Amino acid sequence: MNNTTPKYLVVKNKIKEAIRCGEMADKIPGERVLAKVYGVSYMTMRKSVENLVSENVLYKIPTRGTYVVQPKTLKAMVRNISNFFESKVA
């Protein structure tokens, strides 16, 4: 990455790599902890995590934490959303 790449994208890619390598596999540390680990501000980390949530790499459970989307979890989420919309159409 070059110097013009925004910090949140650099951090986002580092987190994706950590997930790919198995360093993060289920629940990830809190955003404040990750900010310290990666040497960025809390807001930068928050933006990185929100981007990963929007890409379905991570998901959040309020008051519980942030988790890595597992393939079976993603399939279940898609199935639940499909069932929801099917019930609304019927």
C-alpha positions in Angstrom: 0.0 0.0 0.0 1.2 3.5 -0.7 1.1 6.5 1.6 -2.1 7.8 0.1 -4.1 4.8 1.2 -6.4 5.8 4.1 -5.5 4.3 7.5 -8.9 2.7 7.9 -8.4 0.7 4.7 -4.9 -0.4 5.7 -6.2 -1.6 9.0 -9.2 -3.2 7.4 -6.9 -5.2 5.1 -4.7 -6.2 8.1 -7.8 -7.5 9.9 -8.9 -9.4 6.8 -5.5 -11.0 6.6 -5.6 -11.9 10.3 -8.9 -13.6 9.7 -7.6 -15.4 6.7 -4.6 -16.7 8.6 -6.7 -17.8 11.5 -5.4 -15.3 14.0 -9.0 -14.1 14.4 -11.5 -16.9 14.1 -14.6 -16.1 16.3 -15.1 -13.2 18.6 -12.6 -10.4 17.9 -11.3 -8.0 20.5 -13.1 -4.7 21.1 -12.5 -1.7 18.9 -10.5 0.1 21.6 -8.2 -2.8 22.1 -7.7 -3.3 18.4 -7.0 0.4 18.0 -4.1 0.1 20.5 -2.9 -3.1 18.8 -2.8 -1.5 15.4 -1.7 1.9 16.6 -4.6 3.9 15.2 -7.3 6.0 16.7 -10.6 4.5 18.0 -12.5 6.2 15.2 -10.2 4.8 12.5 -10.7 1.3 14.0 -14.4 1.9 14.2 -14.6 2.8 10.5 -12.5 -0.3 9.6 -14.8 -2.6 11.5 -17.9 -1.0 10.1 -16.5 -1.5 6.6 -15.9 -5.2 7.4 -19.4 -5.5 8.8 -20.8 -4.0 5.6 -18.8 -6.5 3.6 -20.2 -9.4 5.7 -16.7 -10.3 7.0 -17.8 -9.4 10.5 -21.1 -9.1 12.3 -22.1 -7.4 15.5 -24.3 -8.5 18.3 -25.3 -5.5 20.5 -23.8 -5.7 24.0 -22.1 -9.0 23.1 -19.3 -8.1 20.6 -18.1 -8.4 17.1 -17.6 -11.8 15.5 -16.1 -13.2 12.3 -18.7 -14.5 9.8 -18.3 -18.2 9.4 -19.4 -19.7 6.1 -22.3 -21.6 7.8 -23.3 -18.5 9.7 -23.5 -16.6 6.5 -25.6 -19.3 4.9 -27.9 -19.3 7.9 -28.2 -15.5 7.8 -29.1 -15.6 4.1 -31.6 -18.4 4.7 -33.2 -16.4 7.6 -33.5 -13.3 5.4 -35.0 -15.4 2.6 -37.5 -16.9 4.9 -38.4 -13.5 6.3 -39.1 -12.1 2.8 -41.0 -15.2 1.7 -43.3 -14.9 4.7 -43.9 -11.3 3.9 -44.8 -12.1 0.3 -47.1 -15.0 1.1 
